[in-house]
C-alpha cells in the first residue's frame, strides 16, 4: 500500500515523516478530513482567528516534499460588530 504524508500549518508548520497507508483518493480525503477536524477541536486556533489560514496538504513524499496530491485551506474572518 502506498504511503501518503499529511502535513499542516497553523502558525507552525508540521511536516509528516511517517506517512499513512492510503490505497486510494477516498482514503486520502478521509485522512485529511479527520486531521483537520482534530486540529480544529484540539489545537490553539488563535492564529486562525488572527487571519492566518490553517493549511493541510498531502504528498507522496515525506517532510513536505513533492507535489501536493490534495490540499485544504481554512480561513477565518471576523467582522467588527456594527
TITI-433520 format. One record per atom (N, C-alpha, C): residue number from 1; residue in three letters; atom name; x, y, z. Coordinates in Angstrom, 2 decimals. Layout:
N
   n res atom      px      py      pz
 NUM Ala   CA       X       Y       Z
...
//
This chain:
82
   n res atom      px      py      pz
   1 Unk    N    0.84   -1.18    0.00
   1 Unk   CA    0.00    0.00    0.00
   1 Unk    C    0.89    1.25    0.00
   2 Unk    N    0.55    2.23   -0.82
   2 Unk   CA    1.39    3.44   -0.85
   2 Unk    C    1.21    4.28    0.41
   3 Unk    N    2.30    4.86    0.84
   3 Unk   CA    2.25    5.79    1.96
   3 Unk    C    1.98    7.19    1.43
   4 Unk    N    1.17    7.92    2.15
   4 Unk   CA    0.92    9.33    1.86
   4 Unk    C    1.22   10.11    3.14
   5 Unk    N    1.69   11.33    2.97
   5 Unk   CA    2.16   12.13    4.09
   5 Unk    C    1.26   13.35    4.25
   6 Unk    N    0.75   13.53    5.46
   6 Unk   CA   -0.21   14.59    5.75
   6 Unk    C    0.51   15.68    6.55
   7 Unk    N    0.64   16.85    5.97
   7 Unk   CA    1.35   17.97    6.58
   7 Unk    C    0.34   19.07    6.88
   8 Unk    N    0.60   19.87    7.90
   8 Unk   CA   -0.28   21.00    8.13
   8 Unk    C    0.45   22.19    8.71
   9 Unk    N   -0.21   23.33    8.55
   9 Unk   CA    0.35   24.59    9.03
   9 Unk    C   -0.76   25.36    9.71
  10 Unk    N   -0.49   25.76   10.94
  10 Unk   CA   -1.41   26.59   11.72
  10 Unk    C   -0.56   27.44   12.64
  11 Unk    N    0.10   28.41   12.05
  11 Unk   CA    1.05   29.22   12.82
  11 Unk    C    2.41   28.54   12.86
  12 Unk    N    2.42   27.24   12.98
  12 Unk   CA    3.64   26.41   12.96
  12 Unk    C    3.42   25.34   11.90
  13 Unk    N    4.46   25.05   11.15
  13 Unk   CA    4.36   24.01   10.13
  13 Unk    C    4.77   22.67   10.72
  14 Unk    N    3.93   21.65   10.52
  14 Unk   CA    4.21   20.30   10.96
  14 Unk    C    4.30   19.41    9.73
  15 Unk    N    5.49   18.86    9.49
  15 Unk   CA    5.71   18.01    8.33
  15 Unk    C    5.73   16.55    8.75
  16 Unk    N    5.00   15.73    8.02
  16 Unk   CA    4.87   14.31    8.31
  16 Unk    C    6.04   13.55    7.71
  17 Unk    N    6.73   12.78    8.52
  17 Unk   CA    7.82   11.94    8.01
  17 Unk    C    7.50   10.46    8.15
  18 Unk    N    6.33   10.13    8.71
  18 Unk   CA    5.94    8.73    8.92
  18 Unk    C    4.98    8.21    7.86
  19 Unk    N    3.99    8.99    7.51
  19 Unk   CA    3.02    8.61    6.49
  19 Unk    C    1.92    7.71    7.01
  20 Unk    N    0.88    7.60    6.18
  20 Unk   CA   -0.25    6.72    6.46
  20 Unk    C   -0.50    5.89    5.20
  21 Unk    N   -0.98    4.66    5.40
  21 Unk   CA   -1.35    3.82    4.27
  21 Unk    C   -2.57    4.42    3.60
  22 Unk    N   -2.47    4.66    2.32
  22 Unk   CA   -3.60    5.26    1.60
  22 Unk    C   -3.68    4.67    0.20
  23 Unk    N   -4.51    3.65    0.03
  23 Unk   CA   -4.58    2.97   -1.26
  23 Unk    C   -5.30    3.75   -2.35
  24 Unk    N   -6.13    4.77   -1.95
  24 Unk   CA   -6.91    5.48   -2.96
  24 Unk    C   -7.25    6.89   -2.47
  25 Unk    N   -7.84    7.69   -3.37
  25 Unk   CA   -8.17    9.07   -3.03
  25 Unk    C   -9.24    9.14   -1.93
  26 Unk    N  -10.13    8.19   -1.88
  26 Unk   CA  -11.15    8.20   -0.82
  26 Unk    C  -10.49    8.14    0.55
  27 Unk    N   -9.48    7.30    0.69
  27 Unk   CA   -8.75    7.19    1.95
  27 Unk    C   -7.97    8.46    2.25
  28 Unk    N   -7.37    9.04    1.23
  28 Unk   CA   -6.61   10.29    1.40
  28 Unk    C   -7.55   11.41    1.86
  29 Unk    N   -8.71   11.53    1.23
  29 Unk   CA   -9.69   12.56    1.62
  29 Unk    C  -10.16   12.35    3.06
  30 Unk    N  -10.43   11.11    3.41
  30 Unk   CA  -10.89   10.81    4.78
  30 Unk    C   -9.82   11.17    5.80
  31 Unk    N   -8.58   10.82    5.52
  31 Unk   CA   -7.48   11.13    6.44
  31 Unk    C   -7.30   12.64    6.58
  32 Unk    N   -7.41   13.36    5.48
  32 Unk   CA   -7.29   14.82    5.52
  32 Unk    C   -8.41   15.43    6.36
  33 Unk    N   -9.64   14.96    6.15
  33 Unk   CA  -10.78   15.48    6.91
  33 Unk    C  -10.64   15.18    8.40
  34 Unk    N  -10.21   13.98    8.74
  34 Unk   CA  -10.01   13.62   10.15
  34 Unk    C   -8.92   14.48   10.79
  35 Unk    N   -7.85   14.73   10.06
  35 Unk   CA   -6.76   15.54   10.59
  35 Unk    C   -7.21   16.98   10.83
  36 Unk    N   -7.92   17.56    9.86
  36 Unk   CA   -8.42   18.93   10.03
  36 Unk    C   -9.40   19.00   11.20
  37 Unk    N  -10.28   18.03   11.30
  37 Unk   CA  -11.24   18.01   12.40
  37 Unk    C  -10.53   17.96   13.75
  38 Unk    N   -9.50   17.13   13.85
  38 Unk   CA   -8.75   17.01   15.11
  38 Unk    C   -8.05   18.33   15.44
  39 Unk    N   -7.47   18.97   14.45
  39 Unk   CA   -6.79   20.25   14.69
  39 Unk    C   -7.81   21.30   15.14
  40 Unk    N   -8.95   21.35   14.49
  40 Unk   CA   -9.96   22.34   14.86
  40 Unk    C  -10.51   22.10   16.27
  41 Unk    N  -10.58   20.84   16.69
  41 Unk   CA  -11.07   20.51   18.02
  41 Unk    C  -10.03   20.76   19.10
  42 Unk    N   -8.78   20.45   18.82
  42 Unk   CA   -7.78   20.37   19.87
  42 Unk    C   -6.70   21.45   19.83
  43 Unk    N   -6.49   22.07   18.70
  43 Unk   CA   -5.36   22.98   18.56
  43 Unk    C   -5.72   24.38   19.02
  44 Unk    N   -4.71   25.15   19.34
  44 Unk   CA   -4.89   26.55   19.65
  44 Unk    C   -5.15   27.28   18.33
  45 Unk    N   -6.31   27.87   18.19
  45 Unk   CA   -6.71   28.47   16.92
  45 Unk    C   -6.53   29.99   16.88
  46 Unk    N   -5.74   30.53   17.79
  46 Unk   CA   -5.53   31.98   17.81
  46 Unk    C   -4.98   32.49   16.48
  47 Unk    N   -4.07   31.74   15.87
  47 Unk   CA   -3.50   32.19   14.59
  47 Unk    C   -4.56   32.18   13.49
  48 Unk    N   -5.48   31.21   13.53
  48 Unk   CA   -6.56   31.18   12.55
  48 Unk    C   -7.45   32.40   12.71
  49 Unk    N   -7.85   32.72   13.94
  49 Unk   CA   -8.71   33.87   14.19
  49 Unk    C   -7.99   35.18   13.95
  50 Unk    N   -6.66   35.15   13.95
  50 Unk   CA   -5.87   36.36   13.66
  50 Unk    C   -5.73   36.58   12.15
  51 Unk    N   -6.31   35.69   11.35
  51 Unk   CA   -6.28   35.88    9.91
  51 Unk    C   -5.30   35.00    9.16
  52 Unk    N   -4.61   34.11    9.87
  52 Unk   CA   -3.68   33.19    9.20
  52 Unk    C   -4.40   31.89    8.89
  53 Unk    N   -4.34   31.42    7.65
  53 Unk   CA   -5.08   30.21    7.30
  53 Unk    C   -4.50   28.96    7.95
  54 Unk    N   -5.38   28.00    8.20
  54 Unk   CA   -4.97   26.65    8.57
  54 Unk    C   -4.84   25.91    7.24
  55 Unk    N   -3.70   25.34    7.00
  55 Unk   CA   -3.46   24.69    5.71
  55 Unk    C   -3.05   23.25    5.94
  56 Unk    N   -3.60   22.34    5.16
  56 Unk   CA   -3.24   20.93    5.19
  56 Unk    C   -2.97   20.51    3.76
  57 Unk    N   -1.90   19.73    3.56
  57 Unk   CA   -1.63   19.20    2.23
  57 Unk    C   -1.05   17.79    2.36
  58 Unk    N   -1.33   16.98    1.36
  58 Unk   CA   -0.92   15.58    1.34
  58 Unk    C    0.03   15.38    0.16
  59 Unk    N    1.14   14.71    0.41
  59 Unk   CA    2.11   14.42   -0.65
  59 Unk    C    2.45   12.93   -0.65
  60 Unk    N    3.09   12.51   -1.72
  60 Unk   CA    3.58   11.13   -1.81
  60 Unk    C    4.98   11.02   -1.21
  61 Unk    N    5.58   12.16   -0.86
  61 Unk   CA    6.92   12.20   -0.30
  61 Unk    C    6.90   12.75    1.12
  62 Unk    N    7.80   12.29    1.98
  62 Unk   CA    7.82   12.76    3.37
  62 Unk    C    8.33   14.19    3.49
  63 Unk    N    8.12   14.76    4.66
  63 Unk   CA    8.67   16.06    5.05
  63 Unk    C    8.25   17.21    4.16
  64 Unk    N    7.05   17.13    3.61
  64 Unk   CA    6.52   18.23    2.82
  64 Unk    C    7.06   18.32    1.40
  65 Unk    N    7.86   17.37    1.01
  65 Unk   CA    8.45   17.40   -0.33
  65 Unk    C    7.49   16.80   -1.35
  66 Unk    N    7.63   17.21   -2.57
  66 Unk   CA    6.80   16.68   -3.63
  66 Unk    C    5.57   17.52   -3.88
  67 Unk    N    4.92   17.24   -4.98
  67 Unk   CA    3.73   17.96   -5.39
  67 Unk    C    2.54   17.51   -4.53
  68 Unk    N    1.73   18.46   -4.06
  68 Unk   CA    0.55   18.07   -3.28
  68 Unk    C   -0.44   17.24   -4.10
  69 Unk    N   -0.94   16.19   -3.48
  69 Unk   CA   -1.98   15.34   -4.06
  69 Unk    C   -3.34   15.94   -3.73
  70 Unk    N   -3.42   16.55   -2.56
  70 Unk   CA   -4.65   17.14   -2.06
  70 Unk    C   -4.24   18.28   -1.13
  71 Unk    N   -5.01   19.35   -1.14
  71 Unk   CA   -4.74   20.46   -0.24
  71 Unk    C   -6.06   21.04    0.26
  72 Unk    N   -6.07   21.41    1.53
  72 Unk   CA   -7.22   22.08    2.15
  72 Unk    C   -6.71   23.34    2.83
  73 Unk    N   -7.47   24.39    2.73
  73 Unk   CA   -7.11   25.61    3.43
  73 Unk    C   -8.37   26.19    4.06
  74 Unk    N   -8.27   26.52    5.33
  74 Unk   CA   -9.40   27.11    6.06
  74 Unk    C   -8.97   28.49    6.52
  75 Unk    N   -9.80   29.46    6.21
  75 Unk   CA   -9.52   30.82    6.66
  75 Unk    C  -10.70   31.31    7.49
  76 Unk    N  -10.42   32.23    8.36
  76 Unk   CA  -11.47   32.80    9.20
  76 Unk    C  -11.38   34.32    9.11
  77 Unk    N  -12.52   34.94    9.03
  77 Unk   CA  -12.57   36.40    9.08
  77 Unk    C  -13.54   36.79   10.18
  78 Unk    N  -13.20   37.83   10.87
  78 Unk   CA  -14.05   38.31   11.94
  78 Unk    C  -14.40   39.77   11.61
  79 Unk    N  -15.66   40.02   11.45
  79 Unk   CA  -16.12   41.38   11.16
  79 Unk    C  -16.35   42.12   12.47
  80 Unk    N  -16.02   43.37   12.46
  80 Unk   CA  -16.28   44.20   13.62
  80 Unk    C  -17.79   44.39   13.74
  81 Unk    N  -18.34   44.26   14.94
  81 Unk   CA  -19.78   44.49   15.09
  81 Unk    C  -20.15   45.93   14.72
  82 Unk    N  -21.31   46.08   14.13
  82 Unk   CA  -21.73   47.44   13.75
  82 Unk    C  -22.58   48.09   14.82
//
